[in-house]
Amino acid sequence: MLGLLRCLSFGGSRVDAAIASEILRVVEPMAVEAALEAERMHREGEAERRRIAELGLQQSEYDASLAERRYGNRPIVTAATEP
């Protein structure tokens, strides 16, 4: 068989499994790090949303207290129009 190209064939499942295993071995530490970073960012976002809600509640309580001091128990009429 001089001058002819040689053809080499083998089963691909073992090679595919070896390559997949190697890729996972290399990528796994980065995936864990990315998951931890995503969790940290989620916790920070939740804390920020909670802080904003607490500030809104404080502002509402202050506004209600201020209105009570200004107007006492008098009813507040904002728009009373009768035909």
Biopython code that builds the backbone (N, CA, C, O; Angstrom):
import numpy as np
from Bio.PDB.StructureBuilder import StructureBuilder

atoms = [
    (1, "MET", "N", (0.810, -1.187, 0.000)),
    (1, "MET", "CA", (0.000, 0.000, 0.000)),
    (1, "MET", "C", (0.857, 1.257, 0.000)),
    (1, "MET", "O", (0.633, 2.181, 0.782)),
    (2, "LEU", "N", (1.764, 1.272, -0.819)),
    (2, "LEU", "CA", (2.619, 2.430, -0.921)),
    (2, "LEU", "C", (1.903, 3.544, -1.658)),
    (2, "LEU", "O", (1.258, 3.326, -2.683)),
    (3, "GLY", "N", (2.031, 4.741, -1.111)),
    (3, "GLY", "CA", (1.469, 5.892, -1.769)),
    (3, "GLY", "C", (0.016, 6.185, -1.414)),
    (3, "GLY", "O", (-0.530, 7.203, -1.840)),
    (4, "LEU", "N", (-0.605, 5.322, -0.654)),
    (4, "LEU", "CA", (-1.994, 5.557, -0.272)),
    (4, "LEU", "C", (-2.049, 6.190, 1.121)),
    (4, "LEU", "O", (-1.202, 5.926, 1.974)),
    (5, "LEU", "N", (-3.051, 7.020, 1.326)),
    (5, "LEU", "CA", (-3.226, 7.650, 2.626)),
    (5, "LEU", "C", (-3.737, 6.620, 3.630)),
    (5, "LEU", "O", (-4.564, 5.772, 3.295)),
    (6, "ARG", "N", (-3.255, 6.697, 4.815)),
    (6, "ARG", "CA", (-3.727, 5.800, 5.857)),
    (6, "ARG", "C", (-4.913, 6.424, 6.555)),
    (6, "ARG", "O", (-4.976, 7.643, 6.711)),
    (7, "CYS", "N", (-5.827, 5.623, 6.964)),
    (7, "CYS", "CA", (-7.009, 6.089, 7.670)),
    (7, "CYS", "C", (-7.028, 5.407, 9.023)),
    (7, "CYS", "O", (-7.002, 4.179, 9.114)),
    (8, "LEU", "N", (-7.073, 6.198, 10.054)),
    (8, "LEU", "CA", (-7.090, 5.664, 11.415)),
    (8, "LEU", "C", (-8.452, 5.953, 12.005)),
    (8, "LEU", "O", (-8.905, 7.098, 11.975)),
    (9, "SER", "N", (-9.102, 4.964, 12.532)),
    (9, "SER", "CA", (-10.405, 5.193, 13.153)),
    (9, "SER", "C", (-10.429, 4.546, 14.525)),
    (9, "SER", "O", (-9.766, 3.539, 14.771)),
    (10, "PHE", "N", (-11.199, 5.140, 15.400)),
    (10, "PHE", "CA", (-11.356, 4.604, 16.754)),
    (10, "PHE", "C", (-12.677, 5.108, 17.296)),
    (10, "PHE", "O", (-13.256, 6.054, 16.762)),
    (11, "GLY", "N", (-13.157, 4.473, 18.362)),
    (11, "GLY", "CA", (-14.432, 4.864, 18.964)),
    (11, "GLY", "C", (-14.311, 6.216, 19.649)),
    (11, "GLY", "O", (-13.331, 6.488, 20.343)),
    (12, "GLY", "N", (-15.303, 7.049, 19.450)),
    (12, "GLY", "CA", (-15.231, 8.408, 19.974)),
    (12, "GLY", "C", (-15.772, 8.587, 21.374)),
    (12, "GLY", "O", (-15.499, 9.616, 21.992)),
    (13, "SER", "N", (-16.523, 7.644, 21.907)),
    (13, "SER", "CA", (-17.155, 7.863, 23.215)),
    (13, "SER", "C", (-16.132, 7.983, 24.339)),
    (13, "SER", "O", (-16.306, 8.799, 25.244)),
    (14, "ARG", "N", (-15.068, 7.184, 24.295)),
    (14, "ARG", "CA", (-14.038, 7.290, 25.348)),
    (14, "ARG", "C", (-13.289, 8.612, 25.247)),
    (14, "ARG", "O", (-12.976, 9.232, 26.263)),
    (15, "VAL", "N", (-13.008, 9.035, 24.040)),
    (15, "VAL", "CA", (-12.319, 10.312, 23.826)),
    (15, "VAL", "C", (-13.222, 11.458, 24.272)),
    (15, "VAL", "O", (-12.766, 12.374, 24.957)),
    (16, "ASP", "N", (-14.500, 11.416, 23.890)),
    (16, "ASP", "CA", (-15.450, 12.451, 24.302)),
    (16, "ASP", "C", (-15.550, 12.535, 25.821)),
    (16, "ASP", "O", (-15.577, 13.628, 26.386)),
    (17, "ALA", "N", (-15.604, 11.390, 26.474)),
    (17, "ALA", "CA", (-15.697, 11.365, 27.940)),
    (17, "ALA", "C", (-14.432, 11.943, 28.566)),
    (17, "ALA", "O", (-14.512, 12.682, 29.547)),
    (18, "ALA", "N", (-13.283, 11.621, 28.019)),
    (18, "ALA", "CA", (-12.020, 12.140, 28.556)),
    (18, "ALA", "C", (-11.935, 13.653, 28.375)),
    (18, "ALA", "O", (-11.503, 14.365, 29.282)),
    (19, "ILE", "N", (-12.342, 14.142, 27.219)),
    (19, "ILE", "CA", (-12.304, 15.589, 26.958)),
    (19, "ILE", "C", (-13.294, 16.310, 27.864)),
    (19, "ILE", "O", (-12.962, 17.351, 28.431)),
    (20, "ALA", "N", (-14.501, 15.776, 28.008)),
    (20, "ALA", "CA", (-15.499, 16.396, 28.885)),
    (20, "ALA", "C", (-15.005, 16.430, 30.327)),
    (20, "ALA", "O", (-15.176, 17.428, 31.028)),
    (21, "SER", "N", (-14.396, 15.341, 30.759)),
    (21, "SER", "CA", (-13.871, 15.290, 32.125)),
    (21, "SER", "C", (-12.779, 16.333, 32.333)),
    (21, "SER", "O", (-12.745, 16.996, 33.370)),
    (22, "GLU", "N", (-11.906, 16.480, 31.376)),
    (22, "GLU", "CA", (-10.817, 17.459, 31.479)),
    (22, "GLU", "C", (-11.356, 18.889, 31.466)),
    (22, "GLU", "O", (-10.883, 19.736, 32.224)),
    (23, "ILE", "N", (-12.331, 19.157, 30.618)),
    (23, "ILE", "CA", (-12.936, 20.499, 30.572)),
    (23, "ILE", "C", (-13.581, 20.824, 31.916)),
    (23, "ILE", "O", (-13.388, 21.917, 32.449)),
    (24, "LEU", "N", (-14.341, 19.887, 32.462)),
    (24, "LEU", "CA", (-14.984, 20.116, 33.759)),
    (24, "LEU", "C", (-13.951, 20.330, 34.861)),
    (24, "LEU", "O", (-14.145, 21.168, 35.741)),
    (25, "ARG", "N", (-12.858, 19.577, 34.815)),
    (25, "ARG", "CA", (-11.806, 19.735, 35.833)),
    (25, "ARG", "C", (-11.206, 21.140, 35.783)),
    (25, "ARG", "O", (-10.913, 21.728, 36.824)),
    (26, "VAL", "N", (-11.026, 21.672, 34.589)),
    (26, "VAL", "CA", (-10.421, 22.994, 34.433)),
    (26, "VAL", "C", (-11.421, 24.106, 34.750)),
    (26, "VAL", "O", (-11.058, 25.107, 35.368)),
    (27, "VAL", "N", (-12.672, 23.937, 34.332)),
    (27, "VAL", "CA", (-13.671, 24.994, 34.453)),
    (27, "VAL", "C", (-14.322, 25.026, 35.841)),
    (27, "VAL", "O", (-14.796, 26.078, 36.270)),
    (28, "GLU", "N", (-14.351, 23.899, 36.543)),
    (28, "GLU", "CA", (-15.078, 23.819, 37.812)),
    (28, "GLU", "C", (-14.684, 24.888, 38.840)),
    (28, "GLU", "O", (-15.580, 25.490, 39.432)),
    (29, "PRO", "N", (-13.401, 25.156, 39.084)),
    (29, "PRO", "CA", (-13.068, 26.204, 40.065)),
    (29, "PRO", "C", (-13.634, 27.578, 39.671)),
    (29, "PRO", "O", (-14.073, 28.334, 40.538)),
    (30, "MET", "N", (-13.626, 27.899, 38.386)),
    (30, "MET", "CA", (-14.173, 29.182, 37.941)),
    (30, "MET", "C", (-15.686, 29.206, 38.112)),
    (30, "MET", "O", (-16.258, 30.244, 38.442)),
    (31, "ALA", "N", (-16.334, 28.067, 37.889)),
    (31, "ALA", "CA", (-17.791, 28.003, 38.043)),
    (31, "ALA", "C", (-18.176, 28.192, 39.504)),
    (31, "ALA", "O", (-19.143, 28.892, 39.804)),
    (32, "VAL", "N", (-17.435, 27.579, 40.407)),
    (32, "VAL", "CA", (-17.712, 27.743, 41.834)),
    (32, "VAL", "C", (-17.501, 29.196, 42.236)),
    (32, "VAL", "O", (-18.312, 29.766, 42.965)),
    (33, "GLU", "N", (-16.420, 29.790, 41.764)),
    (33, "GLU", "CA", (-16.140, 31.195, 42.072)),
    (33, "GLU", "C", (-17.237, 32.106, 41.519)),
    (33, "GLU", "O", (-17.661, 33.049, 42.187)),
    (34, "ALA", "N", (-17.689, 31.826, 40.314)),
    (34, "ALA", "CA", (-18.759, 32.636, 39.709)),
    (34, "ALA", "C", (-20.061, 32.487, 40.488)),
    (34, "ALA", "O", (-20.792, 33.461, 40.671)),
    (35, "ALA", "N", (-20.353, 31.275, 40.947)),
    (35, "ALA", "CA", (-21.575, 31.053, 41.736)),
    (35, "ALA", "C", (-21.505, 31.796, 43.065)),
    (35, "ALA", "O", (-22.496, 32.384, 43.499)),
    (36, "LEU", "N", (-20.357, 31.776, 43.706)),
    (36, "LEU", "CA", (-20.191, 32.496, 44.969)),
    (36, "LEU", "C", (-20.320, 34.003, 44.761)),
    (36, "LEU", "O", (-20.919, 34.694, 45.585)),
    (37, "GLU", "N", (-19.767, 34.508, 43.675)),
    (37, "GLU", "CA", (-19.872, 35.936, 43.358)),
    (37, "GLU", "C", (-21.321, 36.320, 43.077)),
    (37, "GLU", "O", (-21.781, 37.376, 43.512)),
    (38, "ALA", "N", (-22.040, 35.468, 42.352)),
    (38, "ALA", "CA", (-23.455, 35.741, 42.066)),
    (38, "ALA", "C", (-24.268, 35.757, 43.356)),
    (38, "ALA", "O", (-25.155, 36.593, 43.525)),
    (39, "GLU", "N", (-23.967, 34.842, 44.257)),
    (39, "GLU", "CA", (-24.678, 34.809, 45.545)),
    (39, "GLU", "C", (-24.391, 36.075, 46.353)),
    (39, "GLU", "O", (-25.299, 36.643, 46.960)),
    (40, "ARG", "N", (-23.142, 36.515, 46.363)),
    (40, "ARG", "CA", (-22.771, 37.732, 47.088)),
    (40, "ARG", "C", (-23.508, 38.945, 46.508)),
    (40, "ARG", "O", (-24.018, 39.785, 47.250)),
    (41, "MET", "N", (-23.557, 39.023, 45.187)),
    (41, "MET", "CA", (-24.240, 40.144, 44.548)),
    (41, "MET", "C", (-25.738, 40.112, 44.845)),
    (41, "MET", "O", (-26.359, 41.158, 45.032)),
    (42, "HIS", "N", (-26.313, 38.918, 44.889)),
    (42, "HIS", "CA", (-27.740, 38.793, 45.210)),
    (42, "HIS", "C", (-28.006, 39.269, 46.635)),
    (42, "HIS", "O", (-28.965, 40.002, 46.881)),
    (43, "ARG", "N", (-27.149, 38.849, 47.582)),
    (43, "ARG", "CA", (-27.330, 39.272, 48.977)),
    (43, "ARG", "C", (-27.190, 40.782, 49.111)),
    (43, "ARG", "O", (-27.949, 41.405, 49.853)),
    (44, "GLU", "N", (-26.237, 41.378, 48.410)),
    (44, "GLU", "CA", (-26.064, 42.828, 48.457)),
    (44, "GLU", "C", (-27.288, 43.544, 47.888)),
    (44, "GLU", "O", (-27.727, 44.556, 48.434)),
    (45, "GLY", "N", (-27.839, 43.019, 46.792)),
    (45, "GLY", "CA", (-29.032, 43.614, 46.208)),
    (45, "GLY", "C", (-30.218, 43.536, 47.153)),
    (45, "GLY", "O", (-30.979, 44.495, 47.284)),
    (46, "GLU", "N", (-30.378, 42.391, 47.815)),
    (46, "GLU", "CA", (-31.462, 42.238, 48.786)),
    (46, "GLU", "C", (-31.294, 43.215, 49.947)),
    (46, "GLU", "O", (-32.265, 43.831, 50.387)),
    (47, "ALA", "N", (-30.079, 43.356, 50.437)),
    (47, "ALA", "CA", (-29.817, 44.282, 51.543)),
    (47, "ALA", "C", (-30.117, 45.721, 51.125)),
    (47, "ALA", "O", (-30.669, 46.497, 51.906)),
    (48, "GLU", "N", (-29.753, 46.073, 49.895)),
    (48, "GLU", "CA", (-30.013, 47.432, 49.400)),
    (48, "GLU", "C", (-31.522, 47.677, 49.272)),
    (48, "GLU", "O", (-32.012, 48.740, 49.652)),
    (49, "ARG", "N", (-32.252, 46.701, 48.741)),
    (49, "ARG", "CA", (-33.710, 46.850, 48.619)),
    (49, "ARG", "C", (-34.359, 46.975, 49.993)),
    (49, "ARG", "O", (-35.286, 47.764, 50.173)),
    (50, "ARG", "N", (-33.878, 46.203, 50.956)),
    (50, "ARG", "CA", (-34.414, 46.281, 52.320)),
    (50, "ARG", "C", (-34.134, 47.659, 52.924)),
    (50, "ARG", "O", (-34.995, 48.243, 53.582)),
    (51, "ARG", "N", (-32.925, 48.168, 52.695)),
    (51, "ARG", "CA", (-32.561, 49.488, 53.219)),
    (51, "ARG", "C", (-33.446, 50.574, 52.604)),
    (51, "ARG", "O", (-33.888, 51.483, 53.306)),
    (52, "ILE", "N", (-33.702, 50.484, 51.321)),
    (52, "ILE", "CA", (-34.554, 51.463, 50.647)),
    (52, "ILE", "C", (-35.973, 51.399, 51.206)),
    (52, "ILE", "O", (-36.596, 52.434, 51.441)),
    (53, "ALA", "N", (-36.488, 50.185, 51.420)),
    (53, "ALA", "CA", (-37.841, 50.033, 51.980)),
    (53, "ALA", "C", (-37.905, 50.612, 53.393)),
    (53, "ALA", "O", (-38.885, 51.266, 53.751)),
    (54, "GLU", "N", (-36.870, 50.376, 54.195)),
    (54, "GLU", "CA", (-36.841, 50.914, 55.559)),
    (54, "GLU", "C", (-36.794, 52.434, 55.560)),
    (54, "GLU", "O", (-37.450, 53.081, 56.376)),
    (55, "LEU", "N", (-36.017, 53.004, 54.642)),
    (55, "LEU", "CA", (-35.971, 54.463, 54.531)),
    (55, "LEU", "C", (-37.320, 55.028, 54.104)),
    (55, "LEU", "O", (-37.739, 56.075, 54.597)),
    (56, "GLY", "N", (-38.000, 54.344, 53.192)),
    (56, "GLY", "CA", (-39.333, 54.781, 52.778)),
    (56, "GLY", "C", (-40.318, 54.730, 53.928)),
    (56, "GLY", "O", (-41.144, 55.630, 54.082)),
    (57, "LEU", "N", (-40.238, 53.686, 54.735)),
    (57, "LEU", "CA", (-41.105, 53.573, 55.902)),
    (57, "LEU", "C", (-40.816, 54.688, 56.900)),
    (57, "LEU", "O", (-41.740, 55.300, 57.436)),
    (58, "GLN", "N", (-39.547, 54.951, 57.148)),
    (58, "GLN", "CA", (-39.181, 56.041, 58.063)),
    (58, "GLN", "C", (-39.715, 57.373, 57.557)),
    (58, "GLN", "O", (-40.216, 58.178, 58.341)),
    (59, "GLN", "N", (-39.612, 57.613, 56.249)),
    (59, "GLN", "CA", (-40.103, 58.869, 55.677)),
    (59, "GLN", "C", (-41.614, 58.968, 55.846)),
    (59, "GLN", "O", (-42.127, 60.033, 56.190)),
    (60, "SER", "N", (-42.331, 57.874, 55.610)),
    (60, "SER", "CA", (-43.788, 57.874, 55.775)),
    (60, "SER", "C", (-44.180, 58.129, 57.223)),
    (60, "SER", "O", (-45.122, 58.875, 57.493)),
    (61, "GLU", "N", (-43.462, 57.512, 58.152)),
    (61, "GLU", "CA", (-43.751, 57.736, 59.575)),
    (61, "GLU", "C", (-43.495, 59.186, 59.952)),
    (61, "GLU", "O", (-44.266, 59.777, 60.708)),
    (62, "TYR", "N", (-42.415, 59.765, 59.432)),
    (62, "TYR", "CA", (-42.112, 61.167, 59.704)),
    (62, "TYR", "C", (-43.202, 62.070, 59.132)),
    (62, "TYR", "O", (-43.666, 62.996, 59.798)),
    (63, "ASP", "N", (-43.608, 61.792, 57.887)),
    (63, "ASP", "CA", (-44.655, 62.608, 57.255)),
    (63, "ASP", "C", (-45.965, 62.527, 58.038)),
    (63, "ASP", "O", (-46.643, 63.539, 58.219)),
    (64, "ALA", "N", (-46.321, 61.335, 58.501)),
    (64, "ALA", "CA", (-47.550, 61.172, 59.278)),
    (64, "ALA", "C", (-47.447, 61.913, 60.612)),
    (64, "ALA", "O", (-48.413, 62.537, 61.051)),
    (65, "SER", "N", (-46.299, 61.845, 61.244)),
    (65, "SER", "CA", (-46.089, 62.537, 62.517)),
    (65, "SER", "C", (-46.165, 64.055, 62.321)),
    (65, "SER", "O", (-46.758, 64.768, 63.131)),
    (66, "LEU", "N", (-45.564, 64.528, 61.251)),
    (66, "LEU", "CA", (-45.588, 65.953, 60.947)),
    (66, "LEU", "C", (-47.023, 66.426, 60.670)),
    (66, "LEU", "O", (-47.432, 67.484, 61.146)),
    (67, "ALA", "N", (-47.767, 65.655, 59.915)),
    (67, "ALA", "CA", (-49.160, 66.019, 59.621)),
    (67, "ALA", "C", (-49.985, 66.037, 60.899)),
    (67, "ALA", "O", (-50.844, 66.902, 61.071)),
    (68, "GLU", "N", (-49.737, 65.099, 61.785)),
    (68, "GLU", "CA", (-50.488, 65.062, 63.049)),
    (68, "GLU", "C", (-50.162, 66.283, 63.905)),
    (68, "GLU", "O", (-51.048, 66.853, 64.542)),
    (69, "ARG", "N", (-48.901, 66.682, 63.919)),
    (69, "ARG", "CA", (-48.523, 67.875, 64.693)),
    (69, "ARG", "C", (-49.126, 69.138, 64.077)),
    (69, "ARG", "O", (-49.556, 70.035, 64.802)),
    (70, "ARG", "N", (-49.159, 69.212, 62.758)),
    (70, "ARG", "CA", (-49.674, 70.398, 62.087)),
    (70, "ARG", "C", (-51.195, 70.507, 62.191)),
    (70, "ARG", "O", (-51.737, 71.574, 62.479)),
    (71, "TYR", "N", (-51.860, 69.401, 61.956)),
    (71, "TYR", "CA", (-53.308, 69.457, 61.810)),
    (71, "TYR", "C", (-54.080, 68.800, 62.954)),
    (71, "TYR", "O", (-55.307, 68.897, 63.000)),
    (72, "GLY", "N", (-53.396, 68.146, 63.861)),
    (72, "GLY", "CA", (-54.067, 67.503, 64.982)),
    (72, "GLY", "C", (-55.045, 66.459, 64.490)),
    (72, "GLY", "O", (-54.735, 65.684, 63.586)),
    (73, "ASN", "N", (-56.226, 66.439, 65.086)),
    (73, "ASN", "CA", (-57.241, 65.455, 64.705)),
    (73, "ASN", "C", (-58.228, 65.991, 63.682)),
    (73, "ASN", "O", (-59.211, 65.326, 63.353)),
    (74, "ARG", "N", (-57.971, 67.189, 63.179)),
    (74, "ARG", "CA", (-58.866, 67.762, 62.166)),
    (74, "ARG", "C", (-58.796, 66.932, 60.894)),
    (74, "ARG", "O", (-57.716, 66.500, 60.492)),
    (75, "PRO", "N", (-59.924, 66.710, 60.268)),
    (75, "PRO", "CA", (-59.896, 65.968, 59.004)),
    (75, "PRO", "C", (-59.225, 66.818, 57.921)),
    (75, "PRO", "O", (-59.413, 68.033, 57.858)),
    (76, "ILE", "N", (-58.477, 66.181, 57.112)),
    (76, "ILE", "CA", (-57.812, 66.888, 56.017)),
    (76, "ILE", "C", (-58.667, 66.730, 54.768)),
    (76, "ILE", "O", (-58.954, 65.615, 54.332)),
    (77, "VAL", "N", (-59.072, 67.866, 54.198)),
    (77, "VAL", "CA", (-59.890, 67.847, 52.988)),
    (77, "VAL", "C", (-59.002, 68.330, 51.857)),
    (77, "VAL", "O", (-58.538, 69.470, 51.848)),
    (78, "THR", "N", (-58.779, 67.452, 50.920)),
    (78, "THR", "CA", (-57.884, 67.827, 49.826)),
    (78, "THR", "C", (-58.646, 68.405, 48.655)),
    (78, "THR", "O", (-58.217, 69.399, 48.068)),
    (79, "ALA", "N", (-59.755, 67.810, 48.306)),
    (79, "ALA", "CA", (-60.541, 68.341, 47.182)),
    (79, "ALA", "C", (-61.995, 68.029, 47.437)),
    (79, "ALA", "O", (-62.449, 66.908, 47.207)),
    (80, "ALA", "N", (-62.718, 69.008, 47.908)),
    (80, "ALA", "CA", (-64.151, 68.797, 48.156)),
    (80, "ALA", "C", (-64.936, 69.739, 47.260)),
    (80, "ALA", "O", (-65.073, 70.927, 47.550)),
    (81, "THR", "N", (-65.431, 69.205, 46.201)),
    (81, "THR", "CA", (-66.227, 70.024, 45.281)),
    (81, "THR", "C", (-67.601, 69.378, 45.163)),
    (81, "THR", "O", (-67.721, 68.181, 44.898)),
    (82, "GLU", "N", (-68.617, 70.177, 45.360)),
    (82, "GLU", "CA", (-69.981, 69.676, 45.213)),
    (82, "GLU", "C", (-70.650, 70.404, 44.063)),
    (82, "GLU", "O", (-70.481, 71.614, 43.912)),
    (83, "PRO", "N", (-71.404, 69.685, 43.256)),
    (83, "PRO", "CA", (-72.050, 70.341, 42.110)),
    (83, "PRO", "C", (-73.142, 71.288, 42.508)),
    (83, "PRO", "O", (-73.768, 71.905, 41.647)),
]
sb = StructureBuilder()
sb.init_structure("model")
sb.init_model(0)
sb.init_chain("A")
sb.init_seg("    ")
for serial, (resi, resn, name, xyz) in enumerate(atoms, 1):
    if name == "N":
        sb.init_residue(resn, " ", resi, " ")
    sb.init_atom(name, np.array(xyz, "f"), 0.0, 1.0, " ", f" {name:<3s}", serial, name[0])
structure = sb.get_structure()
